[in-house]
């Protein structure tokens, strides 16, 4: 394993799907760190819309313009993934006070699991602070593509449309 460095930041999440808020954090991190690894993982507390492979593909398509960003899938603890990537920085994006509370708890746990990994927080840009995957799943059946582009990159709009078309009517959200 390479010597851990602070030149690389690792940004983990389920990214179901990746949003413009996630991309804002990734883009800004790519200007701060020499390398950014986006770890697409499994959150057992979330019911996902996209498979792990679909999410990895959507994230890769969305960050392809950033030369110092790569996307990997992972399972297990984020701090273990950070170490596997030869990094010491776990990057987290926060949107609200609610996020800060949950992230604070997770940061304390991560510090106990691996005190060599530091968590760095980037505040979401105000124009993205309201975006969540739950919101996207609610509005996708009702919003036009142009409206969805205010929340997600174009590859995700297309994937959301396909995924919603493939869902049985009973799975579609009620109006």
ZAMARMI-243884 format. One record per residue (C-alpha): residue in one letter; residue number from 1; y, z, x. Coordinates in Angstrom, 3 decimals. Layout:
N
<r res="A" n="NUM" Y="Y" Z="Z" X="X"/>
...
END
This chain:
175
<r res="X" n="1" Y="0.000" Z="0.000" X="0.000"/>
<r res="X" n="2" Y="3.474" Z="-0.846" X="1.345"/>
<r res="X" n="3" Y="5.917" Z="1.892" X="2.322"/>
<r res="X" n="4" Y="7.821" Z="2.868" X="-0.844"/>
<r res="X" n="5" Y="11.384" Z="1.579" X="-0.923"/>
<r res="X" n="6" Y="14.522" Z="2.013" X="-3.003"/>
<r res="X" n="7" Y="15.267" Z="-1.695" X="-2.637"/>
<r res="X" n="8" Y="12.872" Z="-2.417" X="-5.500"/>
<r res="X" n="9" Y="13.275" Z="-1.080" X="-9.036"/>
<r res="X" n="10" Y="10.527" Z="-1.107" X="-11.633"/>
<r res="X" n="11" Y="11.446" Z="-1.427" X="-15.310"/>
<r res="X" n="12" Y="8.561" Z="-0.613" X="-17.618"/>
<r res="X" n="13" Y="8.192" Z="-0.999" X="-21.355"/>
<r res="X" n="14" Y="6.154" Z="-2.523" X="-24.126"/>
<r res="X" n="15" Y="8.743" Z="-5.289" X="-24.691"/>
<r res="X" n="16" Y="7.453" Z="-6.110" X="-28.184"/>
<r res="X" n="17" Y="9.419" Z="-8.333" X="-28.077"/>
<r res="X" n="18" Y="11.885" Z="-8.482" X="-25.204"/>
<r res="X" n="19" Y="15.454" Z="-8.315" X="-26.531"/>
<r res="X" n="20" Y="18.884" Z="-9.242" X="-25.222"/>
<r res="X" n="21" Y="19.358" Z="-5.530" X="-24.517"/>
<r res="X" n="22" Y="16.322" Z="-5.533" X="-22.228"/>
<r res="X" n="23" Y="17.574" Z="-8.714" X="-20.566"/>
<r res="X" n="24" Y="21.002" Z="-7.167" X="-20.008"/>
<r res="X" n="25" Y="19.394" Z="-4.229" X="-18.178"/>
<r res="X" n="26" Y="17.168" Z="-6.561" X="-16.136"/>
<r res="X" n="27" Y="20.075" Z="-8.856" X="-15.232"/>
<r res="X" n="28" Y="22.309" Z="-5.975" X="-14.161"/>
<r res="X" n="29" Y="19.468" Z="-4.373" X="-12.187"/>
<r res="X" n="30" Y="18.833" Z="-7.699" X="-10.422"/>
<r res="X" n="31" Y="22.379" Z="-7.467" X="-9.042"/>
<r res="X" n="32" Y="21.895" Z="-3.877" X="-7.819"/>
<r res="X" n="33" Y="18.393" Z="-4.041" X="-6.331"/>
<r res="X" n="34" Y="16.852" Z="-6.586" X="-3.970"/>
<r res="X" n="35" Y="13.869" Z="-6.920" X="-6.309"/>
<r res="X" n="36" Y="13.077" Z="-5.919" X="-9.880"/>
<r res="X" n="37" Y="9.551" Z="-5.704" X="-11.233"/>
<r res="X" n="38" Y="9.264" Z="-5.723" X="-15.013"/>
<r res="X" n="39" Y="6.086" Z="-3.932" X="-16.014"/>
<r res="X" n="40" Y="4.828" Z="-4.906" X="-19.453"/>
<r res="X" n="41" Y="2.493" Z="-2.233" X="-20.687"/>
<r res="X" n="42" Y="0.757" Z="-0.607" X="-23.583"/>
<r res="X" n="43" Y="2.364" Z="2.171" X="-25.593"/>
<r res="X" n="44" Y="-0.404" Z="3.786" X="-27.648"/>
<r res="X" n="45" Y="2.221" Z="5.196" X="-30.039"/>
<r res="X" n="46" Y="3.443" Z="1.739" X="-31.078"/>
<r res="X" n="47" Y="1.872" Z="-0.841" X="-33.343"/>
<r res="X" n="48" Y="2.581" Z="-4.123" X="-31.568"/>
<r res="X" n="49" Y="3.380" Z="-7.510" X="-33.022"/>
<r res="X" n="50" Y="2.562" Z="-9.526" X="-29.878"/>
<r res="X" n="51" Y="-0.498" Z="-9.255" X="-27.646"/>
<r res="X" n="52" Y="-0.034" Z="-8.023" X="-24.094"/>
<r res="X" n="53" Y="-0.468" Z="-11.563" X="-22.759"/>
<r res="X" n="54" Y="2.083" Z="-12.942" X="-25.251"/>
<r res="X" n="55" Y="4.595" Z="-10.265" X="-24.281"/>
<r res="X" n="56" Y="4.135" Z="-10.982" X="-20.568"/>
<r res="X" n="57" Y="4.671" Z="-14.700" X="-21.250"/>
<r res="X" n="58" Y="7.814" Z="-14.066" X="-23.311"/>
<r res="X" n="59" Y="9.284" Z="-11.786" X="-20.653"/>
<r res="X" n="60" Y="8.490" Z="-14.317" X="-17.905"/>
<r res="X" n="61" Y="10.126" Z="-17.129" X="-19.897"/>
<r res="X" n="62" Y="13.174" Z="-14.954" X="-20.538"/>
<r res="X" n="63" Y="13.740" Z="-13.913" X="-16.888"/>
<r res="X" n="64" Y="12.763" Z="-17.170" X="-15.187"/>
<r res="X" n="65" Y="16.392" Z="-17.755" X="-14.149"/>
<r res="X" n="66" Y="16.430" Z="-14.543" X="-12.061"/>
<r res="X" n="67" Y="14.939" Z="-15.285" X="-8.631"/>
<r res="X" n="68" Y="14.439" Z="-11.649" X="-7.610"/>
<r res="X" n="69" Y="12.653" Z="-10.566" X="-10.816"/>
<r res="X" n="70" Y="8.921" Z="-10.722" X="-11.364"/>
<r res="X" n="71" Y="6.826" Z="-9.695" X="-14.339"/>
<r res="X" n="72" Y="3.491" Z="-7.865" X="-14.185"/>
<r res="X" n="73" Y="1.276" Z="-6.317" X="-16.796"/>
<r res="X" n="74" Y="0.159" Z="-2.738" X="-16.291"/>
<r res="X" n="75" Y="-1.754" Z="0.072" X="-17.881"/>
<r res="X" n="76" Y="-1.593" Z="3.760" X="-17.231"/>
<r res="X" n="77" Y="1.306" Z="5.838" X="-16.021"/>
<r res="X" n="78" Y="4.640" Z="4.246" X="-15.154"/>
<r res="X" n="79" Y="4.990" Z="6.337" X="-11.989"/>
<r res="X" n="80" Y="1.600" Z="5.100" X="-10.765"/>
<r res="X" n="81" Y="2.712" Z="1.516" X="-11.430"/>
<r res="X" n="82" Y="5.952" Z="2.159" X="-9.510"/>
<r res="X" n="83" Y="3.903" Z="3.326" X="-6.505"/>
<r res="X" n="84" Y="1.558" Z="0.307" X="-6.817"/>
<r res="X" n="85" Y="4.608" Z="-1.946" X="-6.568"/>
<r res="X" n="86" Y="5.763" Z="-0.266" X="-3.340"/>
<r res="X" n="87" Y="8.854" Z="1.113" X="-5.074"/>
<r res="X" n="88" Y="10.432" Z="4.533" X="-5.574"/>
<r res="X" n="89" Y="12.806" Z="3.705" X="-8.425"/>
<r res="X" n="90" Y="11.851" Z="3.692" X="-12.096"/>
<r res="X" n="91" Y="14.556" Z="1.940" X="-14.092"/>
<r res="X" n="92" Y="15.242" Z="2.926" X="-17.692"/>
<r res="X" n="93" Y="17.685" Z="1.508" X="-20.201"/>
<r res="X" n="94" Y="19.252" Z="3.835" X="-22.755"/>
<r res="X" n="95" Y="20.955" Z="2.853" X="-25.992"/>
<r res="X" n="96" Y="21.848" Z="6.112" X="-27.712"/>
<r res="X" n="97" Y="21.788" Z="9.889" X="-27.542"/>
<r res="X" n="98" Y="18.352" Z="9.767" X="-29.157"/>
<r res="X" n="99" Y="17.113" Z="7.593" X="-26.280"/>
<r res="X" n="100" Y="18.616" Z="9.997" X="-23.756"/>
<r res="X" n="101" Y="16.719" Z="12.941" X="-25.248"/>
<r res="X" n="102" Y="13.370" Z="11.143" X="-25.111"/>
<r res="X" n="103" Y="14.065" Z="9.663" X="-21.662"/>
<r res="X" n="104" Y="15.105" Z="13.078" X="-20.300"/>
<r res="X" n="105" Y="11.767" Z="14.551" X="-21.386"/>
<r res="X" n="106" Y="9.855" Z="11.643" X="-19.857"/>
<r res="X" n="107" Y="11.850" Z="11.865" X="-16.629"/>
<r res="X" n="108" Y="10.974" Z="15.541" X="-16.230"/>
<r res="X" n="109" Y="7.286" Z="14.757" X="-16.801"/>
<r res="X" n="110" Y="7.418" Z="11.840" X="-14.341"/>
<r res="X" n="111" Y="9.053" Z="14.078" X="-11.744"/>
<r res="X" n="112" Y="6.136" Z="16.510" X="-12.062"/>
<r res="X" n="113" Y="3.616" Z="13.647" X="-11.815"/>
<r res="X" n="114" Y="5.295" Z="12.110" X="-8.763"/>
<r res="X" n="115" Y="8.396" Z="13.763" X="-7.279"/>
<r res="X" n="116" Y="8.930" Z="10.793" X="-4.922"/>
<r res="X" n="117" Y="9.795" Z="8.456" X="-7.822"/>
<r res="X" n="118" Y="13.425" Z="8.617" X="-8.952"/>
<r res="X" n="119" Y="14.488" Z="7.512" X="-12.414"/>
<r res="X" n="120" Y="17.698" Z="5.481" X="-12.648"/>
<r res="X" n="121" Y="19.335" Z="4.963" X="-16.039"/>
<r res="X" n="122" Y="21.423" Z="1.978" X="-17.074"/>
<r res="X" n="123" Y="23.373" Z="2.354" X="-20.299"/>
<r res="X" n="124" Y="22.969" Z="-0.512" X="-22.718"/>
<r res="X" n="125" Y="25.994" Z="-2.691" X="-23.193"/>
<r res="X" n="126" Y="27.615" Z="-1.739" X="-26.513"/>
<r res="X" n="127" Y="26.871" Z="-5.161" X="-27.989"/>
<r res="X" n="128" Y="23.132" Z="-4.488" X="-27.575"/>
<r res="X" n="129" Y="22.882" Z="-0.746" X="-28.255"/>
<r res="X" n="130" Y="21.712" Z="-1.207" X="-31.852"/>
<r res="X" n="131" Y="18.872" Z="-3.645" X="-31.095"/>
<r res="X" n="132" Y="15.315" Z="-2.381" X="-31.456"/>
<r res="X" n="133" Y="11.942" Z="-4.007" X="-32.015"/>
<r res="X" n="134" Y="11.745" Z="-2.249" X="-35.400"/>
<r res="X" n="135" Y="15.019" Z="-3.867" X="-36.460"/>
<r res="X" n="136" Y="13.781" Z="-7.272" X="-35.311"/>
<r res="X" n="137" Y="10.565" Z="-6.974" X="-37.274"/>
<r res="X" n="138" Y="12.587" Z="-6.148" X="-40.396"/>
<r res="X" n="139" Y="15.195" Z="-8.900" X="-40.157"/>
<r res="X" n="140" Y="13.113" Z="-11.794" X="-38.796"/>
<r res="X" n="141" Y="11.764" Z="-12.910" X="-42.190"/>
<r res="X" n="142" Y="15.298" Z="-12.880" X="-43.626"/>
<r res="X" n="143" Y="17.538" Z="-14.093" X="-40.792"/>
<r res="X" n="144" Y="18.268" Z="-17.641" X="-39.667"/>
<r res="X" n="145" Y="17.415" Z="-18.631" X="-36.089"/>
<r res="X" n="146" Y="21.107" Z="-18.560" X="-35.138"/>
<r res="X" n="147" Y="21.362" Z="-14.967" X="-36.350"/>
<r res="X" n="148" Y="18.215" Z="-13.937" X="-34.432"/>
<r res="X" n="149" Y="19.709" Z="-15.406" X="-31.231"/>
<r res="X" n="150" Y="22.215" Z="-12.541" X="-31.358"/>
<r res="X" n="151" Y="19.298" Z="-10.175" X="-30.677"/>
<r res="X" n="152" Y="16.628" Z="-12.035" X="-28.680"/>
<r res="X" n="153" Y="16.364" Z="-14.977" X="-26.258"/>
<r res="X" n="154" Y="15.397" Z="-18.390" X="-27.632"/>
<r res="X" n="155" Y="11.713" Z="-18.243" X="-26.556"/>
<r res="X" n="156" Y="11.380" Z="-15.040" X="-28.595"/>
<r res="X" n="157" Y="13.001" Z="-16.587" X="-31.690"/>
<r res="X" n="158" Y="10.367" Z="-19.320" X="-31.644"/>
<r res="X" n="159" Y="7.549" Z="-16.822" X="-31.037"/>
<r res="X" n="160" Y="8.775" Z="-14.526" X="-33.825"/>
<r res="X" n="161" Y="8.867" Z="-17.459" X="-36.248"/>
<r res="X" n="162" Y="5.312" Z="-18.463" X="-35.301"/>
<r res="X" n="163" Y="4.024" Z="-14.893" X="-35.480"/>
<r res="X" n="164" Y="5.589" Z="-14.325" X="-38.910"/>
<r res="X" n="165" Y="4.163" Z="-17.636" X="-40.168"/>
<r res="X" n="166" Y="0.695" Z="-16.569" X="-39.006"/>
<r res="X" n="167" Y="0.830" Z="-13.174" X="-40.744"/>
<r res="X" n="168" Y="-0.858" Z="-12.754" X="-44.103"/>
<r res="X" n="169" Y="1.620" Z="-12.276" X="-46.959"/>
<r res="X" n="170" Y="0.431" Z="-8.666" X="-47.418"/>
<r res="X" n="171" Y="1.598" Z="-7.858" X="-43.860"/>
<r res="X" n="172" Y="5.087" Z="-9.239" X="-44.399"/>
<r res="X" n="173" Y="7.819" Z="-6.620" X="-44.860"/>
<r res="X" n="174" Y="8.943" Z="-5.998" X="-48.451"/>
<r res="X" n="175" Y="12.467" Z="-7.002" X="-49.446"/>
END
